[in-house]
């Protein structure tokens, strides 16, 4: 090992832990492409929890020859000038591009579990999760609809908020991975108010927004048309907005989703709270799919992910865009720094 490749220590360099996601999807491709830019090492130190064998397989599949990662046992050994990898998978791991397999699900969980434990122990500063397959990861130890719910339990958060973030748009959802038929029952005044509290606080401490303005969407078409098309707005959503405003949260609405996004009035707000998954994510991805990031607000730690899935259909073809994953890394670092500044200001308000 050459002298320039030896690990170098720094107390100030942010360590970005990366869980590999599904080994048969585009996770490794977007990770490789993102980490090939050496300029990132001036900002943070990336540490992938995965497999050198799987890394080599994907590197060859997409015809990348000039990339390697520095093997370490623990984040404390990380090389500040290189991309680092902690091998946490069995040597008999097998890649089957574009296929959902039990082995891939187990490998996804092994990577996520190790990264999560290291973050709980303060060995890494933030976590960026590559896409998992929500079906094949349903094994012993992971009985959750997705990353959000798993991390909520692991870190003991009372409640969390799925927040999609781009340069000019932030969209949270009251109900996340919930079947559409169950959404109406899950929309309660208490639930909406809790999400507004999380969103309001996140905008202040994570995004440095002063006096944030939040648009709240209605549940029904045309936001119910004053009870003509459903009564959830009148009986649940408006009372929740009123309660939030009594707490000093500048929540406005309810707005019809099509009108708010179609007229670009969304740009007048610091964030939007949608009632259910596709109501918020469909317009967000239409406007910012390539650069959007999924952020879990409300956790005591920072976790981001790209705003897309495993994309099995293009796995190993070199077609995947790394933009969303790269943005996820930089957003995690920005939020980590913003939280540190917020903590300092809160301790010394004068």
C-alpha positions in Angstrom: 0.0 0.0 0.0 1.4 3.3 -1.0 1.9 6.1 1.5 -0.7 8.3 -0.1 -3.3 5.5 0.3 -2.9 5.1 4.0 -5.8 6.1 6.1 -5.7 9.6 7.5 -7.6 10.8 10.6 -9.8 13.9 11.0 -12.1 14.8 13.7 -14.1 17.2 11.5 -14.6 15.2 8.4 -18.2 14.0 8.2 -18.5 10.2 7.7 -21.3 9.3 5.3 -22.5 5.7 5.8 -24.1 4.1 2.7 -26.2 1.0 2.8 -26.0 -0.9 -0.5 -29.7 -1.6 -1.1 -30.6 -4.5 -3.4 -27.6 -6.0 -5.1 -29.6 -6.9 -8.2 -30.8 -3.4 -8.8 -29.1 -0.1 -9.8 -27.8 0.6 -6.3 -24.2 -0.2 -6.9 -24.2 1.5 -10.2 -25.4 4.8 -8.8 -23.0 4.5 -5.8 -20.0 3.9 -8.1 -20.9 6.7 -10.5 -21.4 9.1 -7.5 -18.1 8.2 -5.8 -16.0 8.5 -9.0 -15.9 12.3 -8.5 -12.9 12.9 -6.3 -14.2 16.3 -5.3 -16.6 14.8 -2.8 -13.7 13.8 -0.6 -13.2 17.5 0.1 -16.6 17.5 1.7 -17.1 14.1 3.4 -15.8 10.6 3.8 -18.1 7.9 2.2 -18.3 4.4 3.7 -20.2 1.7 1.9 -21.6 -1.3 3.8 -21.6 -4.1 1.2 -19.3 -6.5 -0.6 -16.1 -6.0 -2.6 -17.2 -9.0 -4.7 -20.5 -7.4 -5.6 -18.8 -4.1 -6.2 -16.4 -5.7 -8.7 -19.3 -7.5 -10.5 -21.3 -4.2 -11.0 -18.1 -2.3 -11.9 -17.4 -4.7 -14.7 -21.1 -4.8 -15.8 -21.1 -1.1 -16.5 -17.6 -1.1 -17.9 -15.9 1.1 -15.2 -12.2 0.3 -15.0 -10.8 3.2 -13.0 -12.6 2.8 -9.7 -11.9 0.9 -6.5 -12.7 1.2 -2.8 -10.5 1.1 0.3 -11.2 -1.9 2.4 -11.7 -1.2 6.1 -13.0 -3.1 9.2 -14.5 -0.1 11.0 -15.4 3.5 10.2 -12.5 4.7 12.4 -10.1 3.3 9.8 -11.6 5.2 6.9 -9.3 6.8 4.3 -10.2 10.4 3.8 -9.0 10.5 0.2 -10.8 7.4 -0.9 -14.2 5.8 -1.1 -14.3 3.1 1.7 -16.0 -0.2 1.9 -16.8 -2.4 4.9 -17.4 -6.0 3.8 -20.5 -7.3 5.7 -21.8 -10.0 3.4 -21.0 -13.6 3.0 -18.5 -14.6 0.3 -21.1 -16.8 -1.4 -23.3 -13.9 -2.3 -24.6 -14.1 -5.8 -25.8 -11.3 -8.1 -28.7 -11.9 -10.5 -29.3 -8.6 -12.2 -32.9 -7.5 -12.5 -34.2 -10.3 -10.3 -35.9 -10.2 -6.9 -34.2 -12.9 -4.8 -34.3 -14.0 -1.2 -30.5 -13.7 -1.1 -30.6 -10.1 -2.3 -33.2 -9.3 0.4 -31.1 -10.8 3.1 -28.0 -8.9 1.8 -30.0 -5.6 1.8 -30.9 -6.1 5.5 -27.4 -7.2 6.5 -26.0 -4.0 5.0 -28.7 -1.8 6.5 -28.5 -3.4 10.0 -24.7 -3.0 10.2 -24.8 0.7 9.0 -27.7 1.4 11.4 -25.8 -0.1 14.4 -22.7 1.9 13.5 -24.7 5.1 13.4 -26.4 4.3 16.7 -22.9 3.9 18.2 -21.7 7.2 16.7 -19.2 5.7 14.3 -20.8 7.3 11.2 -22.5 10.7 11.1 -25.3 10.3 8.5 -26.9 7.4 6.6 -27.7 7.3 2.9 -29.7 4.3 1.9 -29.6 2.8 -1.6 -33.0 1.4 -2.9 -34.3 -1.8 -1.5 -36.9 -4.2 -2.8 -39.7 -3.9 -0.2 -40.9 -7.4 -0.9 -37.7 -9.6 -0.8 -36.4 -7.8 2.3 -39.3 -9.0 4.4 -37.3 -11.5 6.5 -36.7 -12.0 10.2 -35.6 -8.7 11.7 -37.3 -6.6 9.0 -41.1 -6.6 9.0 -41.6 -3.0 7.8 -43.1 -1.4 4.7 -39.8 0.4 4.1 -36.7 2.2 5.5 -38.7 4.9 7.1 -40.7 2.7 9.5 -37.6 0.5 10.2 -35.5 3.6 11.2 -38.4 5.0 13.3 -38.3 1.9 15.5 -34.6 1.5 15.6 -34.0 5.1 16.9 -37.1 5.2 19.1 -38.8 8.2 17.3 -42.3 9.0 18.4 -43.2 9.9 14.8 -41.4 10.6 11.6 -42.2 12.3 8.3 -41.3 11.2 4.8 -40.1 14.4 3.1 -39.2 14.6 -0.5 -36.7 17.4 -1.2 -35.4 19.2 -4.3 -33.8 22.6 -4.8 -37.1 24.4 -5.0 -39.7 22.0 -3.6 -40.3 20.0 -0.3 -43.3 17.7 0.0 -44.2 15.6 3.1 -46.9 13.1 3.4 -49.3 12.4 6.3 -49.8 8.7 5.4 -46.8 7.0 3.8 -46.8 3.3 2.8 -50.5 2.8 3.5 -53.0 1.2 1.1 -55.2 3.8 -0.5 -58.4 2.2 0.9 -57.1 2.8 4.4 -56.0 6.4 3.9 -59.2 8.1 4.9 -59.4 6.3 8.2 -55.7 7.1 8.9 -56.3 10.9 8.4 -57.0 12.2 11.9 -56.6 15.7 13.3 -53.9 14.4 15.7 -52.0 12.7 13.0 -52.0 15.8 10.7 -51.0 18.0 13.6 -48.1 15.7 14.5 -46.8 15.8 10.9 -47.1 19.6 10.8 -45.0 19.8 14.0 -42.3 17.6 12.6 -42.3 19.5 9.3 -42.2 22.9 11.0 -39.3 21.9 13.2 -37.4 20.3 10.4 -37.7 23.4 8.2 -36.2 25.5 11.0 -33.4 23.2 12.2 -32.6 21.1 9.1 -33.2 23.6 6.3 -32.5 27.0 8.1 -35.9 28.4 7.2 -37.1 31.3 9.3 -40.9 31.5 9.9 -41.7 28.7 7.5 -45.0 28.7 5.5 -46.6 25.3 4.9 -49.3 24.5 2.4 -51.7 21.7 3.5 -53.5 19.7 0.8 -57.0 18.5 1.0 -57.9 14.8 0.8 -60.7 15.0 -1.7 -61.0 16.5 -5.2 -61.2 20.3 -5.1 -60.3 20.0 -1.4 -63.9 18.8 -0.8 -65.7 21.9 -2.2 -66.8 22.9 1.3 -68.3 19.5 2.0 -69.8 18.8 -1.4 -67.2 16.2 -2.2 -66.4 14.6 1.1 -66.2 16.1 4.6 -62.7 15.3 5.8 -61.5 18.8 5.0 -64.3 20.4 7.2 -64.2 17.9 10.0 -60.5 16.9 10.2 -58.0 18.9 8.1 -59.2 22.5 8.8 -59.4 21.9 12.6 -55.8 20.4 12.4 -54.6 23.5 10.6 -56.3 25.8 13.1 -54.7 23.9 16.0 -51.3 24.2 14.3 -51.7 27.9 13.9 -52.5 28.3 17.6 -49.0 26.7 18.2 -47.4 29.3 16.0 -47.1 27.0 12.9 -47.9 28.9 9.7 -50.0 26.2 8.1 -52.3 27.3 5.3 -55.1 25.5 3.3 -56.5 23.1 2.6 -55.6 23.4 -1.1 -56.6 21.2 -4.0 -53.5 19.3 -5.1 -54.1 19.8 -8.8 -54.6 23.5 -8.5 -51.6 24.1 -6.2 -49.1 22.2 -8.4 -50.7 23.1 -11.7 -50.6 26.8 -11.1 -47.1 26.7 -9.6 -48.4 28.3 -6.5 -46.4 25.7 -4.6 -43.4 27.9 -5.1 -44.9 30.4 -2.6 -44.4 27.9 0.3 -41.4 26.5 2.1 -43.1 23.0 2.1 -46.2 21.2 1.3 -48.0 18.5 3.4 -49.9 16.0 1.3 -52.4 13.6 2.8 -51.2 10.4 1.1 -48.2 9.0 -0.7 -49.1 9.4 -4.4 -50.8 12.8 -3.9 -47.5 14.2 -2.9 -44.9 12.0 -4.6 -46.5 11.9 -8.1 -46.3 15.7 -8.7 -42.9 15.9 -6.9 -41.3 13.2 -9.1 -42.9 14.8 -12.2 -41.2 18.1 -11.3 -37.9 16.8 -9.8 -37.4 13.1 -10.4 -33.7 13.2 -11.4 -32.6 15.4 -8.5 -35.1 14.6 -5.8 -34.1 13.2 -2.4 -36.1 11.3 0.2 -35.4 12.6 3.7 -36.8 11.1 6.9 -37.6 14.1 9.1 -38.2 13.6 12.8 -35.4 11.1 13.5 -32.6 12.0 16.0 -30.2 11.1 13.2 -29.9 12.1 9.5 -31.0 9.7 6.8 -31.6 10.4 3.1 -32.0 8.2 0.0 -32.5 8.8 -3.7 -36.1 9.4 -4.7 -36.3 6.3 -6.9 -36.4 2.5 -6.6 -34.3 -0.5 -7.6 -35.1 -0.1 -11.3 -34.5 -3.8 -12.0 -35.3 -3.3 -15.7 -32.1 -1.3 -16.3 -29.8 -2.9 -13.7 -26.3 -3.5 -15.0 -26.8 -1.6 -18.3 -25.0 1.6 -17.3 -28.2 3.6 -17.9 -29.0 4.7 -14.3 -28.5 8.3 -13.4 -26.6 9.0 -10.2 -27.9 12.5 -9.8 -30.5 11.7 -7.1 -28.1 9.6 -5.1 -25.4 12.2 -5.3 -27.9 14.9 -4.1 -28.9 12.5 -1.3 -25.3 12.4 0.0 -24.8 16.2 -0.2 -28.2 16.9 1.4 -27.4 14.6 4.3 -24.1 16.4 4.9 -25.9 19.8 4.7 -28.6 18.8 7.2 -26.0 17.4 9.6 -24.1 20.7 9.5 -27.3 22.7 9.8 -28.3 20.7 12.9 -25.0 21.4 14.5 -25.4 25.1 14.0 -28.9 25.0 15.3 -27.8 23.2 18.4 -25.1 25.8 19.0 -27.6 28.7 18.5 -30.1 27.0 20.8 -27.5 26.6 23.6 -26.4 30.2 23.2 -29.4 32.2 22.0 -27.7 35.6 22.6 
